[in-house]
Amino acid sequence: YMNMVAAGEVGGILDTILNRLAGYLEKADKLKRQIKGAMSYPVVVVGVSGIVVAMLLLKVVPTFQEMFAEMGQTLPLPTQIVIGLSEWLQANFLYCVVAMFASYKALTYFYSTPKGNLILDALLLKSPVFGDMLTKVAVARFCRTLGTMVSSGVPILEALEICSRTAGNKVIENAVAKVRDAISEGRSISEPLTEAGVFPDMVCQMISVGEATGALDVMLNKVADFYEDEVDQAVENMTSMMEPLIIVGLGTIIGGLVIAMYMPIFSMASGI
């Protein structure tokens, strides 16, 4: 923001620069809300379902266990497994909570280190469900930020340095930093961007055309528009794909628990 305002003051177009900044902030906020919206549904559903399953194992299954003990008959294998899982969870519930909290803290600390940040960001980009969407988000953010700054008169080296810090992913940040180093040695943007192997070929080709025609900012903003639309579609596809998977998975787990606990009752009824 400071670089863009400084460029606007020097060029006498401060009002134009502020309007561009406002548009950039609106698009960046829209992108952030899309990602949060895509992540909130599965996180909430899985979290609530985990609590429900834990309550069944801790409160409901012991009641059935007492009733089955009074019956004195041999229990089916699924029922024995569920009862064994319930007994284990009752005995180790506090240890499980502590282990989950410690794992969260350890993962957070690992992610805060440079090496851990790079490893986890690389794994996220390669993950089967979220990887493609996160790549599109990073490309859209990079192109929008760089295009806004280039069109505002910010020097390309300063613009790339800022883009690397605002990429939101360590792998992308390192790739952009290498591109900046290559440009400082006299190379174009598209060549080292292609060599980095992080950005899609279409992005590199569009940037190459923008450099050749002197319309780099226009091309960057077009690529950003395209990938923001792609993020919209990716979020919609991911949500529509995850909903049935989550429902089937939870139905299988909770339905399996219920069936396992009622199997001895069905056996007793058929015997009578």
Backbone bond lengths (Angstrom), bond angles and torsions (degrees), N, CA, C in turn:
res aa  C-N    CA-C-N  psi(-1)  N-CA   C-N-CA  omega(-1)  CA-C   N-CA-C  phi
1 Y - - - 1.467 - - 1.524 110.84 -
2 M 1.331 116.55 -42.48 1.463 119.90 -179.36 1.518 111.19 -65.90
3 N 1.348 117.26 -40.27 1.458 120.44 177.51 1.522 111.78 -63.57
4 M 1.308 117.20 -40.49 1.458 120.61 -179.08 1.520 111.41 -69.94
5 V 1.329 117.18 -41.06 1.465 120.04 178.06 1.529 110.37 -64.66
6 A 1.333 116.46 -40.47 1.465 119.97 178.05 1.527 110.75 -61.93
7 A 1.345 116.69 -43.08 1.459 120.33 178.01 1.527 111.10 -64.77
8 G 1.311 117.16 -37.26 1.460 120.45 178.11 1.516 112.75 -67.05
9 E 1.323 116.56 -37.01 1.470 119.68 178.03 1.527 110.97 -66.64
10 V 1.345 116.19 -43.07 1.460 120.18 -179.41 1.534 110.65 -64.87
11 G 1.322 116.49 -41.70 1.457 120.38 -177.08 1.515 114.58 -85.40
12 G 1.331 118.07 -4.33 1.454 120.98 -179.72 1.512 114.13 71.25
13 I 1.332 117.34 24.78 1.480 121.58 -179.37 1.527 109.93 -126.08
14 L 1.328 116.46 42.67 1.466 120.08 -176.50 1.528 111.69 -61.37
15 D 1.339 117.05 -38.14 1.467 119.11 179.48 1.530 111.52 -62.86
16 T 1.332 116.00 -40.62 1.477 119.99 177.95 1.529 110.92 -64.26
17 I 1.327 115.44 -42.10 1.464 120.11 -179.26 1.521 110.64 -63.48
18 L 1.330 117.49 -42.81 1.470 120.60 -179.62 1.526 110.95 -65.19
19 N 1.341 116.34 -37.23 1.468 118.81 176.00 1.526 111.28 -64.82
20 R 1.327 116.42 -39.34 1.469 119.59 177.27 1.522 111.03 -65.27
21 L 1.330 116.24 -40.00 1.467 119.49 177.66 1.522 111.00 -62.82
22 A 1.337 116.17 -42.02 1.472 119.37 179.22 1.522 110.98 -62.40
23 G 1.348 116.78 -43.81 1.463 120.17 177.33 1.511 112.12 -63.14
24 Y 1.335 116.18 -39.86 1.466 120.62 178.77 1.529 110.48 -62.61
25 L 1.327 117.23 -44.75 1.465 121.22 -179.14 1.523 111.19 -63.71
26 E 1.335 116.21 -39.73 1.466 119.26 179.65 1.529 111.08 -64.11
27 K 1.334 116.54 -43.84 1.464 119.67 179.76 1.531 111.44 -68.31
28 A 1.348 116.69 -38.59 1.463 120.00 178.55 1.525 110.93 -65.11
29 D 1.338 116.61 -39.15 1.465 120.13 178.82 1.525 110.87 -67.93
30 K 1.328 117.40 -38.37 1.463 121.01 177.54 1.521 110.39 -61.87
31 L 1.343 116.08 -42.66 1.463 120.60 179.53 1.528 110.97 -62.93
32 K 1.328 116.45 -42.34 1.461 120.93 -179.43 1.532 110.70 -64.97
33 R 1.329 117.00 -41.06 1.467 120.13 179.41 1.518 112.05 -65.88
34 Q 1.328 116.54 -34.25 1.468 119.91 177.45 1.522 111.19 -63.48
35 I 1.321 116.35 -43.19 1.465 120.13 -179.53 1.522 110.20 -66.65
36 K 1.331 117.16 -44.02 1.461 120.22 178.94 1.521 110.94 -62.30
37 G 1.346 115.98 -40.11 1.461 119.43 179.31 1.515 112.09 -64.86
38 A 1.338 116.08 -38.19 1.464 119.36 179.66 1.519 111.96 -68.42
39 M 1.338 117.37 -33.42 1.457 121.11 -175.65 1.525 112.42 -85.80
40 S 1.339 117.30 -28.47 1.467 119.58 -172.04 1.528 112.13 -66.27
41 Y 1.340 117.49 -39.45 1.473 119.73 -176.26 1.526 112.59 -61.59
42 P 1.351 119.22 -56.18 1.473 117.57 -179.56 1.518 113.26 -63.78
43 V 1.335 117.92 -35.22 1.469 120.25 -179.60 1.523 110.73 -64.28
44 V 1.339 116.78 -46.11 1.463 120.57 -179.06 1.529 110.86 -65.25
45 V 1.344 116.53 -45.98 1.470 119.96 -177.11 1.523 111.07 -64.06
46 V 1.337 116.63 -46.38 1.463 119.82 -179.55 1.526 110.97 -66.19
47 G 1.342 117.03 -38.84 1.465 120.19 178.86 1.521 112.37 -63.40
48 V 1.341 116.78 -48.07 1.466 120.82 178.74 1.525 110.66 -63.19
49 S 1.331 116.80 -39.62 1.469 119.92 179.91 1.525 111.04 -65.73
50 G 1.327 116.82 -38.86 1.462 119.63 176.52 1.514 112.07 -60.72
51 I 1.344 116.08 -40.48 1.474 120.26 177.57 1.528 110.48 -64.51
52 V 1.340 116.44 -41.40 1.472 120.18 -179.55 1.527 110.70 -63.55
53 V 1.342 116.74 -45.23 1.465 120.12 179.93 1.524 110.68 -63.62
54 A 1.343 117.15 -41.11 1.462 120.50 178.63 1.525 110.85 -62.77
55 M 1.335 117.94 -40.74 1.464 121.13 178.77 1.532 111.26 -65.85
56 L 1.331 116.18 -37.69 1.469 118.76 177.13 1.525 110.82 -62.70
57 L 1.329 115.91 -44.19 1.464 119.72 -178.23 1.525 112.07 -70.71
58 L 1.316 117.36 -32.96 1.467 120.44 -175.59 1.528 113.08 -87.18
59 K 1.339 118.07 -31.32 1.467 120.57 -172.37 1.527 113.99 -114.75
60 V 1.329 116.23 -41.59 1.473 119.42 -172.95 1.522 111.51 -84.81
61 V 1.336 116.85 -47.55 1.465 120.52 -177.07 1.531 112.31 -59.99
62 P 1.362 121.33 -41.68 1.470 119.87 177.74 1.523 113.47 -58.09
63 T 1.340 117.68 -32.96 1.472 120.62 177.66 1.526 110.50 -64.74
64 F 1.333 116.26 -44.71 1.459 119.99 176.49 1.528 110.89 -65.28
65 Q 1.327 115.83 -35.81 1.471 119.63 -178.79 1.527 110.92 -61.63
66 E 1.328 117.74 -41.71 1.463 121.34 177.81 1.523 110.74 -63.59
67 M 1.323 116.34 -40.20 1.466 120.14 -179.48 1.530 110.51 -66.79
68 F 1.321 116.84 -40.56 1.465 120.45 179.83 1.526 111.09 -68.05
69 A 1.335 117.33 -34.24 1.467 120.96 178.20 1.522 110.52 -63.73
70 E 1.338 117.55 -37.31 1.467 121.29 178.36 1.529 111.15 -69.83
71 M 1.330 116.76 -29.86 1.465 119.98 179.94 1.526 111.03 -70.00
72 G 1.334 117.75 -32.51 1.459 121.93 176.46 1.513 115.37 68.79
73 Q 1.312 118.45 24.81 1.456 120.56 179.11 1.532 110.13 -109.23
74 T 1.326 115.30 161.00 1.465 120.63 179.46 1.527 109.41 -71.17
75 L 1.329 114.95 130.69 1.463 119.94 -175.83 1.530 110.09 -89.71
76 P 1.325 117.17 147.02 1.476 120.23 175.01 1.537 110.77 -61.42
77 L 1.314 115.80 157.07 1.465 120.74 -177.61 1.528 113.12 -58.90
78 P 1.359 120.68 -45.23 1.472 119.16 178.40 1.526 112.63 -58.31
79 T 1.345 116.70 -37.93 1.455 120.20 179.19 1.529 110.82 -67.47
80 Q 1.316 116.57 -40.55 1.472 119.91 177.33 1.530 111.10 -61.83
81 I 1.337 116.28 -39.93 1.471 120.04 179.54 1.521 110.81 -64.01
82 V 1.328 116.66 -45.75 1.477 120.31 -179.62 1.529 110.81 -63.85
83 I 1.341 116.75 -42.70 1.464 120.00 178.82 1.530 110.37 -64.59
84 G 1.331 117.47 -41.53 1.458 120.77 177.22 1.527 111.59 -61.89
85 L 1.341 116.52 -40.42 1.469 120.64 177.57 1.522 110.93 -65.65
86 S 1.328 116.17 -39.16 1.463 120.35 177.70 1.532 111.56 -64.33
87 E 1.328 116.70 -44.25 1.475 119.91 178.53 1.529 111.37 -63.10
88 W 1.338 115.69 -40.59 1.472 119.04 179.57 1.528 111.18 -64.46
89 L 1.361 115.77 -42.06 1.466 119.57 -179.36 1.522 111.38 -67.30
90 Q 1.350 117.26 -37.87 1.467 119.35 177.53 1.528 111.26 -63.95
91 A 1.330 116.23 -38.50 1.462 119.95 -177.90 1.525 112.51 -76.01
92 N 1.334 117.17 -26.25 1.471 120.11 -172.70 1.525 113.06 -122.77
93 F 1.328 117.26 20.94 1.466 119.70 -175.13 1.528 111.91 -60.11
94 L 1.337 116.94 -47.45 1.467 120.26 -179.55 1.526 111.28 -63.79
95 Y 1.337 116.08 -38.50 1.467 119.18 177.75 1.531 110.73 -63.64
96 C 1.330 116.98 -38.07 1.465 120.67 178.94 1.528 111.00 -64.14
97 V 1.341 115.47 -43.46 1.469 119.38 179.38 1.525 110.43 -62.67
98 V 1.337 115.60 -45.24 1.471 119.73 179.38 1.532 110.51 -63.43
99 A 1.338 117.17 -41.60 1.462 120.62 -179.94 1.526 111.55 -64.11
100 M 1.345 116.89 -40.50 1.463 120.23 177.90 1.525 110.76 -64.40
101 F 1.327 116.86 -43.70 1.468 120.93 179.79 1.530 110.49 -64.37
102 A 1.349 115.81 -43.61 1.468 119.79 179.86 1.526 111.06 -65.14
103 S 1.339 116.76 -39.17 1.471 119.81 178.35 1.519 111.13 -63.69
104 Y 1.333 116.05 -41.14 1.473 120.12 178.45 1.522 110.89 -62.22
105 K 1.352 116.20 -44.85 1.463 120.37 179.82 1.526 111.17 -65.20
106 A 1.330 116.75 -41.41 1.461 120.89 180.00 1.526 110.84 -64.66
107 L 1.344 116.65 -41.76 1.460 120.36 178.87 1.526 110.84 -65.95
108 T 1.350 116.19 -40.24 1.462 119.98 178.18 1.523 111.15 -63.27
109 Y 1.330 115.98 -43.40 1.468 119.58 178.90 1.530 110.54 -64.93
110 F 1.335 116.99 -42.71 1.465 120.98 -179.79 1.529 110.71 -62.02
111 Y 1.337 116.11 -39.37 1.458 120.38 179.73 1.526 111.75 -68.96
112 S 1.346 116.99 -25.98 1.464 120.51 -179.31 1.532 112.11 -77.45
113 T 1.335 117.52 -15.78 1.470 120.50 178.41 1.533 108.75 -84.13
114 P 1.335 118.44 149.94 1.473 120.31 -178.83 1.530 113.53 -56.82
115 K 1.345 116.44 -44.85 1.460 119.59 -179.18 1.523 111.62 -67.44
116 G 1.334 116.50 -44.87 1.463 120.32 179.12 1.513 111.81 -63.79
117 N 1.339 116.52 -39.25 1.468 120.71 177.95 1.519 110.62 -60.00
118 L 1.323 116.49 -44.63 1.466 120.89 -179.21 1.531 111.25 -66.20
119 I 1.340 117.37 -43.10 1.462 121.43 -177.86 1.534 110.72 -64.68
120 L 1.328 116.77 -48.51 1.465 120.23 -177.35 1.524 111.69 -68.16
121 D 1.337 117.54 -38.70 1.472 119.81 178.01 1.528 110.68 -65.40
122 A 1.335 116.67 -38.02 1.471 119.68 177.35 1.530 110.52 -65.14
123 L 1.329 117.16 -40.58 1.471 120.56 178.35 1.523 110.97 -65.53
124 L 1.332 117.01 -38.04 1.466 120.09 178.91 1.525 111.22 -63.91
125 L 1.337 116.97 -41.53 1.460 119.97 -179.90 1.529 111.77 -66.60
126 K 1.341 117.45 -25.31 1.464 121.50 -178.71 1.534 112.51 -97.75
127 S 1.326 117.05 -2.35 1.467 119.78 -177.90 1.522 109.97 -65.69
128 P 1.351 118.15 145.93 1.467 120.92 -171.96 1.519 114.62 -68.12
129 V 1.316 118.58 -33.58 1.462 120.46 -174.90 1.523 111.16 -95.01
130 F 1.336 116.73 -48.18 1.452 120.83 -172.78 1.526 113.77 -94.94
131 G 1.328 118.80 -15.43 1.451 121.28 -172.61 1.515 113.49 -59.29
132 D 1.337 116.72 -48.80 1.461 121.14 -178.03 1.525 110.83 -62.85
133 M 1.333 116.00 -42.39 1.465 119.30 -179.16 1.528 111.11 -66.71
134 L 1.342 117.93 -41.55 1.457 121.04 -179.70 1.529 111.00 -65.71
135 T 1.332 117.45 -36.00 1.465 120.58 176.14 1.523 110.59 -62.97
136 K 1.330 116.48 -44.13 1.468 120.19 179.11 1.529 111.24 -64.75
137 V 1.327 116.90 -38.06 1.465 120.24 177.12 1.527 110.40 -62.76
138 A 1.336 116.50 -45.65 1.468 120.55 -179.07 1.530 111.05 -63.98
139 V 1.341 117.47 -41.28 1.464 120.95 179.16 1.525 110.60 -64.96
140 A 1.333 116.75 -44.83 1.464 120.26 179.59 1.523 111.01 -61.79
141 R 1.325 117.01 -42.79 1.471 121.03 -179.59 1.526 110.48 -65.63
142 F 1.342 116.97 -44.19 1.466 121.00 -179.74 1.533 110.91 -61.97
143 C 1.331 116.66 -49.60 1.465 120.18 -177.09 1.519 111.59 -66.24
144 R 1.314 118.02 -39.50 1.462 120.59 179.68 1.525 110.95 -65.73
145 T 1.333 116.23 -44.68 1.466 119.69 -179.37 1.526 110.97 -65.61
146 L 1.331 116.61 -48.26 1.463 120.20 -178.18 1.525 110.96 -66.00
147 G 1.326 117.49 -43.11 1.469 120.41 179.82 1.520 112.02 -62.34
148 T 1.342 116.54 -40.96 1.466 119.77 179.45 1.520 110.97 -64.51
149 M 1.330 117.15 -41.28 1.463 119.94 -178.17 1.527 112.11 -73.36
150 V 1.329 117.71 -40.10 1.464 120.39 179.09 1.524 110.55 -63.23
151 S 1.344 116.19 -43.55 1.468 119.34 179.88 1.522 112.01 -67.97
152 S 1.331 116.94 -18.66 1.466 120.98 179.92 1.525 112.59 -93.68
153 G 1.334 117.23 -0.21 1.447 120.09 175.89 1.511 115.71 91.55
154 V 1.333 117.53 11.70 1.464 120.00 176.94 1.530 108.68 -74.50
155 P 1.327 119.17 132.91 1.474 120.91 178.56 1.525 111.49 -55.38
156 I 1.347 115.84 142.62 1.455 121.59 -171.23 1.524 112.42 -60.99
157 L 1.348 117.38 -37.32 1.465 119.38 -178.88 1.530 110.79 -67.12
158 E 1.343 116.71 -42.34 1.468 119.54 177.18 1.524 110.34 -66.19
159 A 1.332 116.05 -39.13 1.471 119.96 -179.99 1.529 110.84 -62.66
160 L 1.326 117.39 -43.15 1.463 120.28 179.82 1.524 111.68 -67.72
161 E 1.318 117.18 -35.95 1.460 119.81 177.25 1.522 110.96 -62.88
162 I 1.334 115.97 -42.33 1.468 120.13 178.31 1.529 110.12 -67.40
163 C 1.344 117.26 -41.21 1.468 120.87 179.28 1.529 111.47 -60.73
164 S 1.327 116.64 -38.55 1.466 119.29 -179.65 1.524 110.94 -65.00
165 R 1.331 116.84 -35.14 1.476 119.42 -178.70 1.525 112.26 -77.64
166 T 1.326 117.72 -22.67 1.464 120.98 -177.79 1.521 112.08 -104.88
167 A 1.338 117.48 13.33 1.467 120.17 -177.05 1.524 112.19 -67.12
168 G 1.339 117.59 -33.42 1.457 120.55 -179.63 1.513 113.77 84.17
169 N 1.332 116.82 2.39 1.467 121.30 179.21 1.518 107.95 -147.48
170 K 1.334 116.29 130.13 1.470 120.58 -173.97 1.529 111.86 -65.08
171 V 1.323 117.40 -34.94 1.468 120.46 179.49 1.532 109.93 -64.27
172 I 1.337 116.04 -46.50 1.468 120.83 177.81 1.521 110.00 -63.51
173 E 1.334 116.49 -41.40 1.463 120.79 -179.89 1.526 111.19 -59.52
174 N 1.324 117.50 -45.67 1.466 121.25 179.42 1.529 111.13 -64.66
175 A 1.341 116.75 -39.37 1.463 120.09 179.46 1.531 111.18 -64.09
176 V 1.334 116.72 -43.30 1.464 120.43 -179.98 1.529 110.31 -67.52
177 A 1.332 116.75 -36.89 1.469 119.61 177.33 1.523 110.95 -62.93
178 K 1.331 118.23 -38.80 1.466 121.44 176.95 1.528 111.03 -66.92
179 V 1.333 115.93 -37.11 1.463 119.90 176.83 1.528 109.93 -63.00
180 R 1.319 116.40 -42.44 1.476 120.35 178.53 1.521 111.34 -61.34
181 D 1.328 116.14 -43.56 1.469 119.64 178.68 1.522 110.94 -61.90
182 A 1.341 117.06 -39.63 1.469 120.64 -179.83 1.528 111.30 -66.81
183 I 1.352 116.19 -38.72 1.468 119.40 179.38 1.523 110.68 -67.10
184 S 1.338 115.89 -36.89 1.474 118.77 178.64 1.530 111.69 -64.82
185 E 1.338 116.77 -18.15 1.466 121.30 176.92 1.529 112.33 -93.38
186 G 1.334 116.42 3.94 1.462 120.51 174.85 1.508 115.55 103.10
187 R 1.312 119.48 5.05 1.458 121.36 -179.25 1.530 110.37 -87.56
188 S 1.332 116.14 168.54 1.459 121.01 176.88 1.527 110.07 -81.41
189 I 1.313 116.70 176.72 1.474 120.71 -179.48 1.522 110.73 -79.55
190 S 1.328 117.44 -42.55 1.468 121.08 -170.26 1.524 112.72 -67.22
191 E 1.326 118.38 -35.98 1.467 120.28 -176.75 1.532 112.34 -63.46
192 P 1.344 119.38 -57.19 1.475 118.03 178.76 1.524 112.87 -66.44
193 L 1.344 117.18 -25.42 1.465 120.16 177.22 1.531 109.95 -66.47
194 T 1.343 116.13 -38.90 1.469 120.69 177.04 1.525 110.50 -68.60
195 E 1.335 116.50 -41.22 1.462 120.90 -178.97 1.527 112.00 -65.74
196 A 1.321 117.47 -27.12 1.471 120.37 -179.11 1.521 111.41 -62.98
197 G 1.348 117.50 -29.62 1.459 121.33 176.77 1.518 114.56 71.98
198 V 1.319 117.15 16.03 1.470 121.16 -178.69 1.521 110.77 -103.59
199 F 1.329 116.39 -40.24 1.463 120.54 -175.71 1.524 110.21 -88.29
200 P 1.344 117.37 145.16 1.469 120.92 178.62 1.531 111.25 -60.52
201 D 1.345 115.59 154.93 1.467 120.98 -177.94 1.529 111.36 -60.91
202 M 1.323 116.75 -37.55 1.459 120.07 -178.38 1.523 111.42 -60.79
203 V 1.336 117.25 -38.57 1.458 121.69 179.11 1.527 110.01 -64.36
204 C 1.313 116.52 -45.97 1.468 120.70 -179.31 1.529 110.70 -63.61
205 Q 1.329 117.45 -39.73 1.470 120.70 -179.49 1.523 111.11 -68.31
206 M 1.337 116.58 -41.01 1.467 120.03 178.37 1.527 110.73 -63.54
207 I 1.331 117.05 -41.79 1.460 120.74 178.58 1.525 110.23 -64.91
208 S 1.339 116.88 -38.61 1.466 120.77 177.45 1.528 110.80 -61.67
209 V 1.329 116.87 -43.05 1.465 120.88 177.48 1.531 110.30 -64.36
210 G 1.340 116.45 -41.15 1.460 119.95 178.96 1.518 112.33 -62.51
211 E 1.334 116.51 -39.26 1.469 119.84 177.06 1.525 110.86 -65.57
212 A 1.337 116.72 -42.84 1.469 120.79 -176.36 1.527 111.71 -67.40
213 T 1.328 116.92 -32.88 1.468 120.67 -176.43 1.521 113.04 -97.04
214 G 1.342 117.33 -3.48 1.460 120.05 -178.63 1.513 113.56 74.82
215 A 1.314 116.94 20.37 1.471 120.98 -179.36 1.524 109.71 -124.09
216 L 1.324 115.92 48.33 1.463 120.18 -176.30 1.519 111.82 -62.06
217 D 1.339 117.36 -42.43 1.457 120.38 -178.51 1.530 111.52 -63.45
218 V 1.352 116.02 -39.05 1.466 119.84 179.29 1.521 110.75 -64.64
219 M 1.328 116.73 -44.76 1.461 121.20 179.63 1.525 111.21 -63.84
220 L 1.334 116.52 -42.46 1.471 119.82 -179.99 1.524 110.89 -61.77
221 N 1.319 117.22 -42.14 1.463 120.09 179.93 1.525 111.44 -69.28
222 K 1.355 116.96 -33.53 1.470 119.13 176.03 1.530 110.70 -66.35
223 V 1.343 116.13 -42.66 1.467 120.14 177.96 1.527 109.97 -62.86
224 A 1.348 116.69 -40.88 1.468 120.34 179.19 1.527 110.42 -62.44
225 D 1.341 117.03 -43.28 1.478 120.39 177.81 1.525 110.31 -60.22
226 F 1.330 116.08 -44.64 1.466 120.61 -178.48 1.525 111.03 -61.43
227 Y 1.333 116.71 -47.32 1.464 119.54 -175.96 1.528 112.29 -75.53
228 E 1.314 118.08 -25.34 1.467 118.88 172.72 1.527 110.26 -67.38
229 D 1.342 116.78 -38.05 1.473 119.75 173.52 1.526 110.71 -65.57
230 E 1.346 116.35 -37.95 1.456 120.50 177.53 1.535 111.17 -63.60
231 V 1.336 116.09 -37.04 1.466 119.99 177.34 1.521 110.00 -64.86
232 D 1.339 116.84 -41.98 1.474 120.27 175.80 1.523 110.66 -54.39
233 Q 1.340 115.65 -48.65 1.460 120.31 -178.37 1.523 111.00 -67.02
234 A 1.343 116.85 -39.58 1.469 120.35 -179.67 1.523 111.21 -64.83
235 V 1.330 116.57 -40.95 1.469 120.51 178.25 1.528 110.34 -63.49
236 E 1.334 115.60 -43.05 1.469 119.30 179.62 1.522 111.05 -64.60
237 N 1.344 116.51 -43.74 1.463 120.19 -179.78 1.525 111.35 -64.62
238 M 1.351 116.17 -42.40 1.457 119.79 -178.48 1.519 111.13 -65.08
239 T 1.334 116.04 -42.28 1.465 119.82 179.35 1.519 111.16 -63.70
240 S 1.346 116.46 -45.77 1.469 119.63 -179.40 1.527 111.61 -66.59
241 M 1.346 117.56 -28.50 1.462 120.57 179.61 1.530 111.20 -79.05
242 M 1.346 116.14 -37.77 1.457 119.48 -175.02 1.523 112.49 -76.48
243 E 1.323 117.43 -30.42 1.467 119.79 -177.81 1.529 112.27 -57.05
244 P 1.336 119.71 -54.89 1.480 118.40 179.20 1.522 112.87 -64.77
245 L 1.352 117.81 -35.49 1.461 119.89 179.03 1.523 111.28 -63.54
246 I 1.330 116.33 -43.53 1.466 120.43 179.46 1.520 110.30 -65.22
247 I 1.337 116.45 -43.49 1.472 120.29 -178.45 1.527 110.36 -63.54
248 V 1.332 116.83 -45.03 1.468 120.32 179.67 1.528 110.53 -64.05
249 G 1.332 116.55 -44.38 1.463 119.89 -179.39 1.514 112.32 -62.38
250 L 1.333 116.13 -46.39 1.473 119.18 -179.42 1.523 111.24 -68.62
251 G 1.331 115.91 -38.83 1.467 118.44 177.53 1.516 111.79 -61.68
252 T 1.335 116.36 -38.23 1.460 120.74 178.89 1.526 111.00 -65.68
253 I 1.341 116.82 -44.88 1.472 120.41 -177.95 1.523 111.39 -66.49
254 I 1.329 115.91 -53.23 1.475 119.29 -176.59 1.531 110.35 -69.36
255 G 1.338 116.71 -41.06 1.471 119.11 177.44 1.514 111.60 -63.26
256 G 1.334 117.01 -38.31 1.466 120.15 177.58 1.524 111.90 -62.85
257 L 1.341 116.29 -40.96 1.477 119.52 177.50 1.522 111.20 -61.93
258 V 1.329 115.40 -45.78 1.475 119.23 -178.06 1.531 110.69 -64.19
259 I 1.335 116.96 -45.51 1.473 120.03 -179.30 1.523 110.86 -63.39
260 A 1.339 116.52 -42.19 1.464 120.01 -179.47 1.525 111.18 -60.94
261 M 1.323 117.49 -37.18 1.466 119.85 -178.87 1.524 112.60 -78.00
262 Y 1.326 117.95 -22.85 1.460 119.70 -179.26 1.529 112.91 -95.26
263 M 1.327 117.51 -9.71 1.472 119.36 -179.99 1.530 112.79 -59.38
264 P 1.340 120.46 -44.02 1.478 118.71 177.20 1.521 112.69 -62.27
265 I 1.339 116.81 -33.95 1.469 119.64 179.61 1.536 109.82 -68.10
266 F 1.337 116.10 -40.77 1.451 119.44 177.01 1.536 111.00 -63.46
267 S 1.343 116.52 -40.36 1.466 120.77 179.14 1.519 110.70 -63.28
268 M 1.339 115.43 -42.74 1.464 119.61 179.37 1.527 111.27 -64.59
269 A 1.338 116.60 -39.80 1.452 120.06 -179.53 1.523 111.63 -66.75
270 S 1.339 116.32 -39.65 1.462 119.18 178.50 1.536 111.20 -67.99
271 G 1.340 116.63 -34.57 1.461 120.40 177.20 1.517 111.44 -64.70
272 I 1.325 115.78 -39.59 1.489 119.48 177.89 1.513 110.48 -67.77
